[in-house]
Amino acid sequence: MWWDKPFRLSSFAGIPGATVLIWGVVTVTTAAKAAMLQVGVMRLGLGALVVRRAHCLARTVHTSTQKVEYKPIKKVMVANRGEIAIRVFRACTELGIRTVAVYSEQDTGQMHRQKADEAYLIGKGLPPVAAYLHIPDIIKVAKENDVDAIHPGYGFLSERADFAQACVDAGVRFIGPTPDIVRKMGDKVEARAIAIQAGVPVVPGTAAPIASLSEAQEFSNTYGFPIIFKAAYGGGGRGMRVVKEYEELEENYQRAYSEALAAFGNGALFVEKYIEKPRHIEVQILGDKYGNVIHLYERDCSIQRRHQKVVEIAPAAQLDPHLRDRLTADSVNLARKVGYENAGTVEFLVDRHGKHYFIEVNSRLQVEHTVTEQITDVDLVHAQLHVCEGRSLADLGLKQDKIRINGCAIQCRVTTEDPSRGFQPDTGRLEVFRSGEGMGIRLDSASAFQGAVISPHYDSLLVKVISSGKDLPTAAAKMSRALAEFRVRGVKVGPAPIFSHMTSLLPDALTPSSRMFRVWELK
């Protein structure tokens, strides 16, 4: 048979004897033909899947404290851009859900616009970043186009409680925690207080955002240097400054305040004692609407550049099993304490003595969620969508005793930055782009193709390269080989090439004391 359009692979899932090509001929055995007649309409992303979802519409699920109605999602908007928008679109397509993209005037030619079923301009006349922060436009587009739910991605509005509340007020589901939980976890000071109530260890720090430089001076007089300023209402390394001596205090306070204000619209800061050379370990959690919470083990995010992660590894290498148990138990207890639902990440620092300290909760999907997916075989975006619809973790087959670590995965962020200029963002047109691929390699990208224009207005991430194997050396070898295959011309890339140096150190790195597994600031 000849088809004039490409089939989605899921359209023929479970049909023996069917071989699907992207374009061209579908070869079908006699046995497969009859089966295909029953699911032919799935080519439109509907059919049998919709029948099943419609059958579940009237089903309600009860717990001892609440009643939640199962409501299938038919159309999802992603209030974001780039690779994370495409990641969510792909998950929606696999589930038969229509997709809606939004884009700024500067993003007219971006790939995420092309990957959605529908795409609409937002923020006309606004600066590039402001367009994706303009809540009224996003809600207006959602309402006018019958959007059931909005996925915030990461960055932009993903941890803004007012955006989550605006969705709820408009009758559109927010694919994430409730607005109240987003608010509590987004306020780093309140999250810290909740962690203390839950019995989770925390780093010494201020109980509330500081209002002046004098409060920072008072804190440093009490606890000594080094200290660290952190944005109270955001993360991702922005608004974060380490101060090692008194003479640096005022300058770093002003810089941290300015960065936080520009990135999150609020310059509030809090201060903590700075833990030198720790490991940065985070735990992936997932909760449903019925009070159930599980963890999907940990990721090591210790290799960073300007406090931003550039290489992530799951599971954390050479992590003491008892420490792993404490980290995961504390994460689940904290999530249960606040009634957390949907996907989130609890972040910790682990010092050289093996003591762990709570940092924050990211109430969203993380850039590095990919490595967790690779080692657990759990599609986190599918899970987010199903939980938002009202399904329980048990419905999804996600029980703690069923979650197992299978092998190892590494993610490297290939960014359009010039290592020779201190990793300053580089812009221009990609004249040549050839990626590294092959067995054990996953690529998540949006602008990684020949002819793509790299804008100066947004994050410098070009492509996420994820390798997986039976153990860390295997995954590292695959990553090193894949990165060596990349050919990029037109813009500078980094810091992923540094991974080649890291893998040469691998035999010595597989020890708890290795520098590779402590927070490593790439200069």
NUPA-970050 format. One record per residue (C-alpha): x, y, z; residue in one letter; chain; residue number from 1. Coordinates in steps of 0.2 Angstrom, whole numbers. Layout:
N
NODE       x       y       z   rest   kette    nr
NODE       X       Y       Z      a       A   NUM
...
! end
This chain:
523
NODE       x       y       z   rest   kette    nr
NODE       0       0       0      m       A     1
NODE       6      18      -3      w       A     2
NODE       2      32       8      w       A     3
NODE       4      50       4      d       A     4
NODE       8      56      22      k       A     5
NODE      19      48      35      p       A     6
NODE      11      37      48      f       A     7
NODE      13      39      67      r       A     8
NODE      22      23      73      l       A     9
NODE       9      22      87      s       A    10
NODE      -4      19      74      s       A    11
NODE       2       1      71      f       A    12
NODE       7      -3      89      a       A    13
NODE       4     -21      93      g       A    14
NODE       0     -26      75      i       A    15
NODE      11     -41      70      p       A    16
NODE      18     -41      53      g       A    17
NODE      16     -22      49      a       A    18
NODE      32     -13      44      t       A    19
NODE      30       6      44      v       A    20
NODE      41      18      34      l       A    21
NODE      41      37      37      i       A    22
NODE      37      39      18      w       A    23
NODE      32      26       6      g       A    24
NODE      26       8       6      v       A    25
NODE      19      -1      21      v       A    26
NODE      21     -20      19      t       A    27
NODE       7     -29      28      v       A    28
NODE       5     -48      30      t       A    29
NODE     -13     -55      28      t       A    30
NODE     -15     -57      46      a       A    31
NODE     -10     -39      49      a       A    32
NODE     -23     -32      36      k       A    33
NODE     -38     -37      47      a       A    34
NODE     -31     -30      62      a       A    35
NODE     -27     -14      53      m       A    36
NODE     -45     -12      48      l       A    37
NODE     -50     -10      66      q       A    38
NODE     -37       4      70      v       A    39
NODE     -36      13      53      g       A    40
NODE     -44      29      60      v       A    41
NODE     -29      30      72      m       A    42
NODE     -20      38      58      r       A    43
NODE     -29      54      63      l       A    44
NODE     -24      52      81      g       A    45
NODE     -42      47      86      l       A    46
NODE     -52      31      84      g       A    47
NODE     -50      17      96      a       A    48
NODE     -39      27     108      l       A    49
NODE     -53      40     109      v       A    50
NODE     -66      27     111      v       A    51
NODE     -56      20     126      r       A    52
NODE     -54      37     133      r       A    53
NODE     -72      42     131      a       A    54
NODE     -77      25     139      h       A    55
NODE     -67      31     155      c       A    56
NODE     -75      48     155      l       A    57
NODE     -89      43     167      a       A    58
NODE     -78      33     178      r       A    59
NODE     -74      41     195      t       A    60
NODE     -61      36     207      v       A    61
NODE     -64      37     226      h       A    62
NODE     -52      39     240      t       A    63
NODE     -56      40     258      s       A    64
NODE     -55      59     258      t       A    65
NODE     -59      65     240      q       A    66
NODE     -68      61     224      k       A    67
NODE     -59      65     208      v       A    68
NODE     -67      63     191      e       A    69
NODE     -57      56     176      y       A    70
NODE     -58      69     162      k       A    71
NODE     -48      65     146      p       A    72
NODE     -38      78     139      i       A    73
NODE     -41      81     120      k       A    74
NODE     -30      97     116      k       A    75
NODE     -14     103     125      v       A    76
NODE      -5     120     123      m       A    77
NODE      13     121     128      v       A    78
NODE      17     138     134      a       A    79
NODE      35     137     130      n       A    80
NODE      46     135     115      r       A    81
NODE      61     125     108      g       A    82
NODE      65     107     113      e       A    83
NODE      54     105     128      i       A    84
NODE      39     111     118      a       A    85
NODE      43      97     105      i       A    86
NODE      45      85     118      r       A    87
NODE      28      88     125      v       A    88
NODE      20      88     108      f       A    89
NODE      27      71     104      r       A    90
NODE      20      63     120      a       A    91
NODE       3      71     116      c       A    92
NODE       3      64      99      t       A    93
NODE       7      47     105      e       A    94
NODE      -8      48     116      l       A    95
NODE     -19      55     103      g       A    96
NODE     -20      72     110      i       A    97
NODE     -20      87      98      r       A    98
NODE      -6     100     101      t       A    99
NODE      -6     119     101      v       A   100
NODE      10     129     100      a       A   101
NODE      13     148     104      v       A   102
NODE      27     158      97      y       A   103
NODE      34     176      98      s       A   104
NODE      37     187      83      e       A   105
NODE      55     182      84      q       A   106
NODE      51     164      84      d       A   107
NODE      41     164      68      t       A   108
NODE      53     151      59      g       A   109
NODE      56     140      74      q       A   110
NODE      54     121      73      m       A   111
NODE      42     120      88      h       A   112
NODE      29     130      78      r       A   113
NODE      30     117      64      q       A   114
NODE      28     102      76      k       A   115
NODE      11     106      83      a       A   116
NODE      -6     103      75      d       A   117
NODE     -10     122      78      e       A   118
NODE       1     137      81      a       A   119
NODE      -3     155      87      y       A   120
NODE       6     171      89      l       A   121
NODE       7     179     106      i       A   122
NODE      15     195     113      g       A   123
NODE      14     205      98      k       A   124
NODE      25     220      99      g       A   125
NODE      33     214     116      l       A   126
NODE      51     210     118      p       A   127
NODE      56     192     114      p       A   128
NODE      56     184     132      v       A   129
NODE      41     195     138      a       A   130
NODE      30     187     124      a       A   131
NODE      31     170     133      y       A   132
NODE      28     178     150      l       A   133
NODE      12     187     144      h       A   134
NODE      -1     177     153      i       A   135
NODE     -17     186     146      p       A   136
NODE     -12     182     128      d       A   137
NODE      -8     164     132      i       A   138
NODE     -25     162     141      i       A   139
NODE     -34     171     127      k       A   140
NODE     -27     159     114      v       A   141
NODE     -31     144     125      a       A   142
NODE     -49     149     127      k       A   143
NODE     -52     154     109      e       A   144
NODE     -45     137     103      n       A   145
NODE     -54     125     115      d       A   146
NODE     -38     120     124      v       A   147
NODE     -41     108     138      d       A   148
NODE     -24     109     147      a       A   149
NODE      -8     119     147      i       A   150
NODE       9     112     149      h       A   151
NODE      22     125     155      p       A   152
NODE      38     116     151      g       A   153
NODE      53     123     160      y       A   154
NODE      58     141     163      g       A   155
NODE      47     155     158      f       A   156
NODE      30     153     168      l       A   157
NODE      33     135     174      s       A   158
NODE      35     140     192      e       A   159
NODE      23     155     192      r       A   160
NODE       9     152     204      a       A   161
NODE      -1     166     196      d       A   162
NODE       0     157     179      f       A   163
NODE      -6     141     187      a       A   164
NODE     -20     150     195      q       A   165
NODE     -24     160     179      a       A   166
NODE     -26     143     170      c       A   167
NODE     -38     136     184      v       A   168
NODE     -48     153     184      d       A   169
NODE     -50     151     165      a       A   170
NODE     -56     133     166      g       A   171
NODE     -40     126     158      v       A   172
NODE     -31     113     167      r       A   173
NODE     -13     116     172      f       A   174
NODE      -2     101     169      i       A   175
NODE       8     102     185      g       A   176
NODE       5     104     204      p       A   177
NODE      -9     115     211      t       A   178
NODE      -7     134     211      p       A   179
NODE      -5     133     230      d       A   180
NODE       9     120     229      i       A   181
NODE      18     130     215      v       A   182
NODE      17     145     226      r       A   183
NODE      24     136     241      k       A   184
NODE      38     127     232      m       A   185
NODE      42     142     222      g       A   186
NODE      45     153     237      d       A   187
NODE      62     145     242      k       A   188
NODE      60     152     260      v       A   189
NODE      43     144     263      e       A   190
NODE      49     128     255      a       A   191
NODE      64     128     267      r       A   192
NODE      52     130     282      a       A   193
NODE      41     115     275      i       A   194
NODE      56     104     274      a       A   195
NODE      61     108     292      i       A   196
NODE      43     103     297      q       A   197
NODE      45      87     287      a       A   198
NODE      61      83     296      g       A   199
NODE      72      86     281      v       A   200
NODE      90      93     284      p       A   201
NODE      93     110     278      v       A   202
NODE     108     121     275      v       A   203
NODE     109     136     288      p       A   204
NODE     101     151     280      g       A   205
NODE      89     166     283      t       A   206
NODE      71     162     288      a       A   207
NODE      64     175     275      a       A   208
NODE      70     185     260      p       A   209
NODE      82     198     266      i       A   210
NODE      77     216     263      a       A   211
NODE      94     225     263      s       A   212
NODE     112     223     262      l       A   213
NODE     114     225     281      s       A   214
NODE     104     209     284      e       A   215
NODE     117     199     273      a       A   216
NODE     131     207     283      q       A   217
NODE     123     202     299      e       A   218
NODE     121     184     292      f       A   219
NODE     139     183     287      s       A   220
NODE     144     189     304      n       A   221
NODE     135     175     312      t       A   222
NODE     140     161     301      y       A   223
NODE     156     167     292      g       A   224
NODE     161     165     274      f       A   225
NODE     158     158     261      p       A   226
NODE     139     162     259      i       A   227
NODE     128     161     244      i       A   228
NODE     114     173     238      f       A   229
NODE      99     164     230      k       A   230
NODE      84     171     221      a       A   231
NODE      69     168     232      a       A   232
NODE      57     165     218      y       A   233
NODE      66     156     204      g       A   234
NODE      81     144     200      g       A   235
NODE      92     138     186      g       A   236
NODE     107     147     193      g       A   237
NODE     100     165     190      r       A   238
NODE     101     177     204      g       A   239
NODE     114     165     213      m       A   240
NODE     131     172     219      r       A   241
NODE     144     165     230      v       A   242
NODE     153     177     242      v       A   243
NODE     170     171     249      k       A   244
NODE     175     187     258      e       A   245
NODE     167     203     265      y       A   246
NODE     174     214     252      e       A   247
NODE     164     205     238      e       A   248
NODE     148     206     248      l       A   249
NODE     140     222     242      e       A   250
NODE     144     219     223      e       A   251
NODE     137     202     223      n       A   252
NODE     122     207     233      y       A   253
NODE     118     220     219      q       A   254
NODE     122     208     205      r       A   255
NODE     111     194     212      a       A   256
NODE      97     206     215      y       A   257
NODE      97     212     197      s       A   258
NODE      98     195     190      e       A   259
NODE      84     189     200      a       A   260
NODE      73     204     195      l       A   261
NODE      77     202     177      a       A   262
NODE      74     183     176      a       A   263
NODE      59     181     188      f       A   264
NODE      51     199     190      g       A   265
NODE      56     199     208      n       A   266
NODE      73     203     215      g       A   267
NODE      70     195     233      a       A   268
NODE      85     185     239      l       A   269
NODE      89     174     253      f       A   270
NODE     106     169     260      v       A   271
NODE     113     152     265      e       A   272
NODE     130     146     271      k       A   273
NODE     139     140     256      y       A   274
NODE     144     121     256      i       A   275
NODE     160     120     247      e       A   276
NODE     163     106     234      k       A   277
NODE     148      96     237      p       A   278
NODE     139      84     226      r       A   279
NODE     122      90     219      h       A   280
NODE     110      76     219      i       A   281
NODE      91      78     215      e       A   282
NODE      77      65     217      v       A   283
NODE      63      64     204      q       A   284
NODE      46      63     212      i       A   285
NODE      29      59     205      l       A   286
NODE      12      62     214      g       A   287
NODE      -6      59     209      d       A   288
NODE     -22      68     215      k       A   289
NODE     -25      54     228      y       A   290
NODE     -11      57     240      g       A   291
NODE       1      44     232      n       A   292
NODE      19      49     229      v       A   293
NODE      33      39     222      i       A   294
NODE      51      43     218      h       A   295
NODE      61      37     202      l       A   296
NODE      78      38     210      y       A   297
NODE      91      51     209      e       A   298
NODE     102      61     196      r       A   299
NODE     119      68     199      d       A   300
NODE     120      86     193      c       A   301
NODE     137      90     200      s       A   302
NODE     145      96     184      i       A   303
NODE     140     114     181      q       A   304
NODE     144     130     173      r       A   305
NODE     140     147     182      r       A   306
NODE     128     137     193      h       A   307
NODE     119     129     179      q       A   308
NODE     120     110     175      k       A   309
NODE     128     105     159      v       A   310
NODE     130      86     162      v       A   311
NODE     118      75     172      e       A   312
NODE     120      57     177      i       A   313
NODE     107      44     183      a       A   314
NODE     109      35     194      p       A   315
NODE     122      44     204      a       A   316
NODE     138      34     203      a       A   317
NODE     146      27     219      q       A   318
NODE     131      33     230      l       A   319
NODE     130      24     247      d       A   320
NODE     114      14     247      p       A   321
NODE     109      20     264      h       A   322
NODE     112      38     258      l       A   323
NODE     101      35     243      r       A   324
NODE      87      28     254      d       A   325
NODE      88      44     265      r       A   326
NODE      87      55     250      l       A   327
NODE      73      46     242      t       A   328
NODE      63      44     258      a       A   329
NODE      65      63     263      d       A   330
NODE      59      68     245      s       A   331
NODE      44      57     246      v       A   332
NODE      40      63     264      n       A   333
NODE      42      81     259      l       A   334
NODE      30      79     244      a       A   335
NODE      17      70     255      r       A   336
NODE      18      84     268      k       A   337
NODE      12      97     255      v       A   338
NODE       0      85     245      g       A   339
NODE      11      86     230      y       A   340
NODE       4      80     213      e       A   341
NODE      12      78     196      n       A   342
NODE      30      78     192      a       A   343
NODE      43      87     203      g       A   344
NODE      61      87     208      t       A   345
NODE      68      88     226      v       A   346
NODE      86      95     226      e       A   347
NODE     100      91     239      f       A   348
NODE     118      95     242      l       A   349
NODE     129      81     249      v       A   350
NODE     145      86     258      d       A   351
NODE     161      77     259      r       A   352
NODE     155      68     274      h       A   353
NODE     140      61     266      g       A   354
NODE     128      72     275      k       A   355
NODE     114      79     264      h       A   356
NODE     105      96     264      y       A   357
NODE      89     101     256      f       A   358
NODE      90     115     243      i       A   359
NODE      74     117     234      e       A   360
NODE      59     109     225      v       A   361
NODE      57     112     207      n       A   362
NODE      38     110     204      s       A   363
NODE      40     106     185      r       A   364
NODE      48      95     173      l       A   365
NODE      67      97     173      q       A   366
NODE      78      99     158      v       A   367
NODE      87      83     163      e       A   368
NODE      71      72     165      h       A   369
NODE      77      62     151      t       A   370
NODE      91      52     160      v       A   371
NODE      77      46     173      t       A   372
NODE      66      41     159      e       A   373
NODE      81      31     151      q       A   374
NODE      85      21     167      i       A   375
NODE      67      18     173      t       A   376
NODE      58      16     157      d       A   377
NODE      44      28     163      v       A   378
NODE      39      42     151      d       A   379
NODE      37      57     163      l       A   380
NODE      27      67     151      v       A   381
NODE      14      53     148      h       A   382
NODE      13      52     167      a       A   383
NODE      11      71     169      q       A   384
NODE      -4      70     156      l       A   385
NODE     -12      55     164      h       A   386
NODE     -11      62     182      v       A   387
NODE     -18      79     176      c       A   388
NODE     -33      69     168      e       A   389
NODE     -36      61     185      g       A   390
NODE     -28      44     184      r       A   391
NODE     -19      37     199      s       A   392
NODE      -2      31     199      l       A   393
NODE      -8      13     202      a       A   394
NODE     -19      15     186      d       A   395
NODE      -3      19     177      l       A   396
NODE       6       4     184      g       A   397
NODE      18      15     194      l       A   398
NODE      20       7     211      k       A   399
NODE      36      10     221      q       A   400
NODE      41      -8     222      d       A   401
NODE      39      -9     203      k       A   402
NODE      51       5     199      i       A   403
NODE      69      -1     196      r       A   404
NODE      85       6     190      i       A   405
NODE      91      -2     174      n       A   406
NODE     108       3     168      g       A   407
NODE     115      21     168      c       A   408
NODE     111      37     157      a       A   409
NODE     121      53     154      i       A   410
NODE     115      69     147      q       A   411
NODE     126      82     140      c       A   412
NODE     119      99     135      r       A   413
NODE     127     105     118      v       A   414
NODE     125     124     119      t       A   415
NODE     129     138     107      t       A   416
NODE     142     146     117      e       A   417
NODE     160     150     114      d       A   418
NODE     172     142     126      p       A   419
NODE     186     154     121      s       A   420
NODE     176     169     126      r       A   421
NODE     171     162     143      g       A   422
NODE     156     153     136      f       A   423
NODE     148     168     130      q       A   424
NODE     132     164     119      p       A   425
NODE     136     164     101      d       A   426
NODE     123     167      87      t       A   427
NODE     121     166      69      g       A   428
NODE     116     153      56      r       A   429
NODE     120     135      57      l       A   430
NODE     130     132      41      e       A   431
NODE     134     114      44      v       A   432
NODE     125     102      57      f       A   433
NODE     129      84      58      r       A   434
NODE     124      75      74      s       A   435
NODE     131      60      83      g       A   436
NODE     118      45      84      e       A   437
NODE     118      26      85      g       A   438
NODE     113      13      98      m       A   439
NODE     111      20     115      g       A   440
NODE     109      38     110      i       A   441
NODE      94      50     111      r       A   442
NODE      94      67     104      l       A   443
NODE      81      80     110      d       A   444
NODE      82      97     100      s       A   445
NODE      73     110      91      a       A   446
NODE      85     121      82      s       A   447
NODE      98     108      78      a       A   448
NODE      98     108      59      f       A   449
NODE     107     115      44      q       A   450
NODE     101     133      40      g       A   451
NODE      93     136      58      a       A   452
NODE      95     153      64      v       A   453
NODE     102     154      82      i       A   454
NODE      94     169      91      s       A   455
NODE     102     180     104      p       A   456
NODE      86     182     113      h       A   457
NODE      84     165     121      y       A   458
NODE      93     151     130      d       A   459
NODE     108     144     121      s       A   460
NODE     104     126     122      l       A   461
NODE     106     118     105      l       A   462
NODE     103      99     108      v       A   463
NODE     102      88     123      k       A   464
NODE     113      72     120      v       A   465
NODE     108      57     130      i       A   466
NODE     117      41     131      s       A   467
NODE     112      25     140      s       A   468
NODE     121       9     143      g       A   469
NODE     122      -6     156      k       A   470
NODE     133       4     167      d       A   471
NODE     142      21     168      l       A   472
NODE     158      16     158      p       A   473
NODE     147      10     144      t       A   474
NODE     136      25     144      a       A   475
NODE     151      37     145      a       A   476
NODE     159      28     130      a       A   477
NODE     143      30     120      k       A   478
NODE     143      48     124      m       A   479
NODE     161      51     120      s       A   480
NODE     159      43     103      r       A   481
NODE     142      52      99      a       A   482
NODE     150      69     104      l       A   483
NODE     165      66      93      a       A   484
NODE     153      63      78      e       A   485
NODE     146      80      79      f       A   486
NODE     150      93      66      r       A   487
NODE     144     111      69      v       A   488
NODE     149     126      59      r       A   489
NODE     142     144      59      g       A   490
NODE     141     145      78      v       A   491
NODE     153     140      92      k       A   492
NODE     147     126     104      v       A   493
NODE     151     121     121      g       A   494
NODE     154     115     135      p       A   495
NODE     150      97     129      a       A   496
NODE     167      95     121      p       A   497
NODE     174      95     138      i       A   498
NODE     165      78     141      f       A   499
NODE     179      70     130      s       A   500
NODE     192      76     144      h       A   501
NODE     180      70     157      m       A   502
NODE     178      52     150      t       A   503
NODE     197      51     149      s       A   504
NODE     197      53     168      l       A   505
NODE     183      39     170      l       A   506
NODE     193      25     178      p       A   507
NODE     198      37     192      d       A   508
NODE     181      45     193      a       A   509
NODE     172      30     199      l       A   510
NODE     177      34     217      t       A   511
NODE     166      44     230      p       A   512
NODE     181      56     232      s       A   513
NODE     183      60     214      s       A   514
NODE     181      78     208      r       A   515
NODE     170      72     194      m       A   516
NODE     156      69     206      f       A   517
NODE     157      85     216      r       A   518
NODE     150     101     210      v       A   519
NODE     162     106     196      w       A   520
NODE     162     123     190      e       A   521
NODE     167     124     172      l       A   522
NODE     176     141     170      k       A   523
! end
